[in-house]
Amino acid sequence: MFSYGFHVDEGVAKTETISLNTTGATTAAIYLSKNSTGTFNTVAGVTVTIGSGLITIDITAAAATLSNFPAYYYVELDGVRRIEGVIRFTPLSTDTGTAGPHTHVEADVTNLETDLAAKAPTAHTHTNADVTGLTTHEAGLLSALPANGARPNGSTYLATDQNGGTPYKMVAGSWVQSGAGTNVTSNIIAGPVQMTGATSVDVKAIGAVATDVPGMSINVPANARGVLLRHKWEVQANSGTAAAGSNLRVIAFITDNANVVVASGGLTLVQVTAAAVIFQGQIVLEAYLPGPVAAGTYKLRVQLASAAPANWTSALLFPGNGNGGANSADNFYAISV
C-alpha cells in the first residue's frame, strides 16, 4: 500500500487517475473521513473505477463541498486496502452567494444608489451639478457671477466686462478677486484717494483722540493674494510761542472700518525758536494683509500722543512731497501682491 494526495476545487468536478497494479481486481471502493482517526464512509458523488494498471477517482461537482473536504481517504480493491492519502480542498470564494462573475438586480444590493439606473450606459454628458466636487472654470459678465458657495472651492470665473477680464476664485465658499484685470497696468486694486495741493489736516486741533481723516478711505475687494496698503504724510508745524524745548508727537494710523489698527507711525516735533515753522519729515504707513483677504474698508486716522504744549500754533499733515505746496499730492491705495 502507498500514499497519494491531490486537491479538489469547491464546486468543480474532479477526476484523478492513479497508476496502480490492478491485475485480477474486479471491485473497487473509496472511503473518506474528516480526520485520520475518524470513521471512514462512502460519500455520494465520490467513486472509484478500475482500469488497466490504474484506478480513477471521480468527484462530482456536487460532492466537491466544504462539508466533505479536506478528507482522508483509502481505496480498496476486492476488499483489500491498496492506497491511501489526503484530498485537499480549495475554496473558490468566502462569499456565501454565487461564486464567480454574476449579476444582481438593484433590490438585491443594500444601499445601492438606485439612481444609477437612470444614467445612460453609453457615452453621455453630465451637468456640473451632477458631479460632486467638480471645479469649474467659467467666464461671463460680473453680474452673472454664481452665488458664493454655488461652485466648489478652487473654481474660477473671468468677469469679461471688468478691466478687459478680471479673474475671481472660489476660496472657503466665497468669490475673491485673484488678480488684476487684463487692462490694468498696475496691481492697484483699491484707490487711489488723495489730499492735494495745500489741503491739510491740523492734528493739533484734533488733539489726543484718534480721528478719521475726511475722504481718506478705500474699499478693498476680496483678494486671493496678499494686499499691501500704503500712504505717506508730510508733517509741518508751527511751534508758536511755546516754551523752548517743548515737544509735540503726531501719530498716524491705517485702520479697518472697526478702527482696528493695521499700521501706525509717528514723528516728534521740538520747539527750537519761537514761532518757528518746522518741516520735520514724513510718516510712511504700510500694512501687509496676507491672503486670502476678505473685502473690507480701510481708512486713515490721526491724533496727538498727548495734549499740545501751551501756545503751540499748529501741527499739520499734508500730502507727501512738496512741503504742502500747490503741486503736492500723495495717494492712499491698495495693491495686490
C-alpha positions as CSV (number, residue, x, y, z in Angstrom):
1,M,0.0,0.0,0.0
2,F,1.2,3.5,-0.7
3,S,0.1,7.1,-0.2
4,Y,-1.1,9.6,-2.8
5,G,-2.6,13.1,-2.3
6,F,-4.3,15.5,-4.5
7,H,-6.8,18.5,-4.2
8,V,-10.3,19.4,-5.3
9,D,-11.8,22.8,-6.1
10,E,-15.0,23.9,-4.5
11,G,-18.0,23.2,-6.8
12,V,-15.8,21.7,-9.5
13,A,-15.9,18.1,-10.7
14,K,-12.6,16.3,-10.3
15,T,-11.1,13.2,-12.0
16,E,-7.8,11.9,-10.6
17,T,-6.0,8.9,-12.3
18,I,-3.5,7.0,-10.2
19,S,-1.2,4.3,-11.5
20,L,-1.7,1.0,-9.6
21,N,-1.3,-2.7,-10.2
22,T,-4.9,-3.8,-10.7
23,T,-4.2,-7.3,-12.1
24,G,-7.2,-9.5,-11.3
25,A,-9.1,-6.9,-9.4
26,T,-12.8,-6.8,-10.0
27,T,-14.3,-4.5,-7.4
28,A,-13.2,-1.1,-6.1
29,A,-14.5,1.2,-3.3
30,I,-13.4,4.5,-1.8
31,Y,-13.9,5.6,1.8
32,L,-13.5,9.1,3.3
33,S,-13.2,10.6,6.8
34,K,-12.6,14.2,8.0
35,N,-9.7,13.0,10.1
36,S,-7.3,10.1,10.1
37,T,-8.6,8.5,13.2
38,G,-12.3,9.0,12.5
39,T,-14.9,6.7,10.9
40,F,-14.4,6.2,7.2
41,N,-17.5,6.1,5.0
42,T,-18.6,6.2,1.4
43,V,-19.6,9.7,0.1
44,A,-22.3,10.2,-2.5
45,G,-20.8,11.6,-5.7
46,V,-17.3,10.2,-4.9
47,T,-16.5,6.9,-6.8
48,V,-13.5,4.9,-8.0
49,T,-13.2,2.7,-11.1
50,I,-10.6,0.1,-12.2
51,G,-8.6,0.4,-15.3
52,S,-5.7,-1.4,-16.8
53,G,-2.8,-0.7,-14.4
54,L,-4.6,2.3,-12.9
55,I,-7.6,3.4,-10.9
56,T,-9.7,6.6,-11.5
57,I,-11.2,8.6,-8.6
58,D,-14.3,10.7,-9.7
59,I,-15.6,13.5,-7.6
60,T,-18.7,15.2,-9.0
61,A,-19.2,19.0,-8.7
62,A,-22.0,18.5,-6.2
63,A,-19.7,16.4,-4.0
64,A,-16.9,19.0,-4.0
65,T,-18.0,20.9,-1.0
66,L,-16.5,22.1,2.3
67,S,-18.7,19.6,4.2
68,N,-16.8,16.7,2.5
69,F,-13.2,18.0,2.3
70,P,-10.4,18.2,3.3
71,A,-10.6,14.4,3.7
72,Y,-8.5,11.4,4.4
73,Y,-9.3,8.5,2.1
74,Y,-8.4,5.0,1.2
75,V,-9.2,2.7,-1.8
76,E,-10.0,-1.0,-1.5
77,L,-9.6,-3.4,-4.4
78,D,-11.6,-6.6,-3.8
79,G,-11.8,-5.6,-0.2
80,V,-8.1,-5.1,0.4
81,R,-6.8,-1.6,1.2
82,R,-4.3,-0.7,-1.6
83,I,-3.8,3.1,-1.5
84,E,-4.5,6.0,1.0
85,G,-3.8,9.7,1.2
86,V,-5.3,13.2,1.7
87,I,-7.6,15.1,-0.6
88,R,-7.1,18.8,0.0
89,F,-9.9,21.4,-0.6
90,T,-9.5,24.8,-2.4
91,P,-12.5,27.2,-1.7
92,L,-13.2,29.5,-4.6
93,S,-14.8,32.2,-2.5
94,T,-15.7,33.1,1.1
95,D,-18.9,34.7,-0.3
96,T,-22.0,32.7,0.7
97,G,-23.6,33.8,-2.6
98,T,-23.0,32.7,-6.1
99,A,-19.2,32.2,-6.8
100,G,-17.6,33.9,-9.8
101,P,-18.9,36.7,-12.0
102,H,-22.7,37.1,-11.8
103,T,-25.3,39.8,-11.8
104,H,-27.8,41.2,-9.3
105,V,-31.0,43.3,-9.6
106,E,-30.7,46.5,-7.6
107,A,-33.1,45.2,-5.0
108,D,-30.6,42.5,-4.0
109,V,-27.9,45.1,-3.0
110,T,-28.3,47.0,0.2
111,N,-27.7,50.8,-0.1
112,L,-27.2,50.7,-3.8
113,E,-27.5,54.2,-5.4
114,T,-30.7,53.3,-7.4
115,D,-30.5,56.5,-9.5
116,L,-27.7,54.8,-11.4
117,A,-30.5,53.1,-13.4
118,A,-31.3,56.4,-15.0
119,K,-27.8,57.0,-16.3
120,A,-27.1,56.1,-19.9
121,P,-24.8,53.1,-20.2
122,T,-23.1,54.6,-23.3
123,A,-21.3,57.9,-23.9
124,H,-23.2,60.7,-22.4
125,T,-22.8,64.1,-20.7
126,H,-23.3,65.5,-17.2
127,T,-24.1,69.0,-16.0
128,N,-21.6,70.4,-13.4
129,A,-24.2,69.8,-10.7
130,D,-24.2,66.0,-11.4
131,V,-20.6,65.7,-10.4
132,T,-19.7,66.2,-6.7
133,G,-16.6,68.3,-6.1
134,L,-16.0,69.2,-9.7
135,T,-14.2,72.6,-10.0
136,T,-15.5,74.8,-12.8
137,H,-13.8,77.4,-15.0
138,E,-16.3,79.9,-16.4
139,A,-16.5,83.3,-17.9
140,G,-19.2,86.0,-18.3
141,L,-20.4,89.3,-17.0
142,L,-19.7,90.2,-13.4
143,S,-23.4,90.4,-12.9
144,A,-23.7,86.7,-13.8
145,L,-21.1,85.6,-11.3
146,P,-22.6,82.5,-9.5
147,A,-23.5,82.9,-5.9
148,N,-21.0,82.3,-3.1
149,G,-20.8,78.6,-2.4
150,A,-22.5,77.7,-5.7
151,R,-19.3,76.3,-7.0
152,P,-16.7,74.1,-5.3
153,N,-13.6,75.7,-3.8
154,G,-10.9,76.2,-6.4
155,S,-13.4,77.1,-9.2
156,T,-12.6,80.2,-11.3
157,Y,-14.6,82.9,-13.1
158,L,-13.4,85.5,-15.5
159,A,-15.5,88.7,-15.4
160,T,-15.1,89.7,-19.1
161,D,-16.7,93.2,-18.5
162,Q,-14.2,94.2,-15.8
163,N,-10.9,95.9,-17.0
164,G,-10.7,93.6,-20.0
165,G,-11.2,90.5,-17.9
166,T,-10.8,90.2,-14.2
167,P,-10.3,86.7,-12.6
168,Y,-12.1,85.5,-9.5
169,K,-11.6,82.3,-7.5
170,M,-13.8,80.5,-5.0
171,V,-12.0,80.4,-1.6
172,A,-13.7,79.0,1.5
173,G,-17.1,79.3,-0.1
174,S,-16.7,82.9,-1.3
175,W,-15.5,84.5,-4.6
176,V,-12.3,86.6,-4.2
177,Q,-10.5,88.5,-6.9
178,S,-7.4,86.5,-7.7
179,G,-5.6,89.0,-9.9
180,A,-5.7,92.3,-11.7
181,G,-7.8,92.9,-14.8
182,T,-6.2,92.4,-18.2
183,N,-6.2,96.1,-19.0
184,V,-4.9,97.2,-15.6
185,T,-1.3,98.3,-15.9
186,S,-0.6,98.0,-12.2
187,N,-1.7,95.8,-9.3
188,I,-3.7,98.6,-7.6
189,I,-7.0,97.1,-6.5
190,A,-8.4,100.0,-4.4
191,G,-7.9,103.7,-4.6
192,P,-6.0,105.9,-5.1
193,V,-7.6,108.6,-2.9
194,Q,-5.6,111.7,-2.1
195,M,-5.4,115.1,-0.5
196,T,-3.9,117.5,-3.0
197,G,-2.2,120.9,-3.0
198,A,-2.2,122.9,0.2
199,T,-5.1,120.8,1.7
200,S,-4.0,119.7,5.2
201,V,-5.3,118.3,8.4
202,D,-4.3,120.0,11.7
203,V,-3.6,117.3,14.2
204,K,-3.0,119.9,17.0
205,A,-6.7,120.9,16.6
206,I,-7.8,117.3,16.7
207,G,-5.9,116.6,20.0
208,A,-5.2,113.3,21.7
209,V,-8.2,111.3,20.4
210,A,-7.8,109.3,17.2
211,T,-10.0,110.8,14.4
212,D,-10.8,109.8,10.8
213,V,-9.3,112.0,8.1
214,P,-12.2,113.0,5.9
215,G,-12.3,111.4,2.4
216,M,-9.2,109.2,3.1
217,S,-10.7,105.7,3.0
218,I,-10.6,102.9,0.4
219,N,-12.8,99.8,-0.2
220,V,-10.5,96.8,-0.8
221,P,-12.2,93.9,-2.7
222,A,-11.8,90.3,-1.6
223,N,-8.5,89.0,-3.0
224,A,-6.9,85.6,-3.1
225,R,-3.4,87.1,-2.8
226,G,-1.9,89.3,-0.2
227,V,-2.7,93.1,-0.1
228,L,-0.3,96.0,0.6
229,L,-1.9,99.2,2.0
230,R,0.2,102.4,1.7
231,H,0.1,106.1,2.4
232,K,2.6,108.9,3.1
233,W,2.2,112.0,5.1
234,E,4.4,115.1,5.4
235,V,4.5,116.7,8.8
236,Q,4.8,120.5,9.1
237,A,4.2,122.5,12.3
238,N,4.4,126.0,13.8
239,S,5.6,126.0,17.4
240,G,4.2,129.4,18.2
241,T,5.4,130.9,21.4
242,A,5.6,127.6,23.2
243,A,8.5,127.3,25.7
244,A,11.8,126.3,24.2
245,G,12.3,122.6,24.2
246,S,8.6,121.9,24.1
247,N,7.7,118.9,22.0
248,L,4.6,117.5,20.4
249,R,4.2,114.0,18.9
250,V,2.0,113.3,15.9
251,I,0.7,109.8,15.3
252,A,-1.0,108.4,12.1
253,F,-2.7,105.1,11.5
254,I,-4.2,102.9,8.9
255,T,-7.2,101.0,10.4
256,D,-10.0,98.9,9.2
257,N,-13.6,100.1,9.4
258,A,-13.9,99.0,13.0
259,N,-10.9,101.1,13.9
260,V,-8.6,98.1,14.4
261,V,-5.0,99.4,13.7
262,V,-3.1,97.6,10.9
263,A,-0.3,100.1,10.6
264,S,1.0,103.2,12.6
265,G,3.8,105.7,12.6
266,G,4.7,109.0,14.2
267,L,7.0,112.0,14.4
268,T,8.1,114.1,17.4
269,L,8.2,117.9,16.8
270,V,10.5,120.0,19.1
271,Q,10.4,123.8,19.7
272,V,13.7,125.4,18.9
273,T,12.9,129.0,18.0
274,A,9.7,130.8,18.9
275,A,7.1,130.9,16.1
276,A,9.3,128.6,14.0
277,V,7.8,126.7,11.1
278,I,9.1,123.2,11.5
279,F,9.5,120.9,8.4
280,Q,10.0,117.7,10.3
281,G,9.8,115.0,7.7
282,Q,7.4,112.3,6.6
283,I,5.3,109.5,8.1
284,V,5.1,106.5,5.8
285,L,2.4,104.0,6.6
286,E,2.4,100.5,5.1
287,A,0.4,97.4,6.1
288,Y,0.6,93.9,4.6
289,L,-2.5,91.8,4.7
290,P,-1.7,88.1,4.0
291,G,-4.0,86.4,1.5
292,P,-6.7,85.4,1.1
293,V,-8.0,88.9,2.1
294,A,-11.7,89.5,2.7
295,A,-13.4,92.5,1.3
296,G,-13.2,95.5,3.7
297,T,-12.9,99.2,4.2
298,Y,-9.6,100.8,5.4
299,K,-9.0,104.4,6.4
300,L,-6.5,106.9,7.7
301,R,-6.7,108.3,11.3
302,V,-4.6,110.8,13.2
303,Q,-4.1,112.1,16.7
304,L,-1.6,113.6,19.1
305,A,0.2,111.3,21.6
306,S,-0.7,113.8,24.3
307,A,-2.2,117.3,24.7
308,A,-0.3,120.0,22.8
309,P,2.0,122.3,24.8
310,A,0.7,125.7,25.7
311,N,0.9,128.3,22.9
312,W,1.8,125.8,20.2
313,T,0.2,127.0,17.0
314,S,-0.3,124.1,14.6
315,A,0.8,120.5,13.6
316,L,-0.3,119.9,10.0
317,L,-0.3,116.8,7.9
318,F,0.0,117.4,4.2
319,P,0.2,115.2,1.2
320,G,3.8,114.0,0.8
321,N,6.4,115.7,-1.5
322,G,6.4,119.4,-1.8
323,N,6.0,120.8,1.7
324,G,2.3,121.3,1.3
325,G,2.8,123.3,-1.8
326,A,0.2,123.7,-4.6
327,N,1.6,120.7,-6.5
328,S,1.8,118.3,-3.6
329,A,-0.1,115.0,-3.9
330,D,0.2,111.6,-2.4
331,N,-2.2,108.6,-2.6
332,F,-3.8,106.2,-0.2
333,Y,-4.1,102.9,-2.1
334,A,-4.0,99.1,-2.0
335,I,-2.1,96.8,-4.3
336,S,-2.4,93.0,-4.8
337,V,0.9,91.3,-4.1
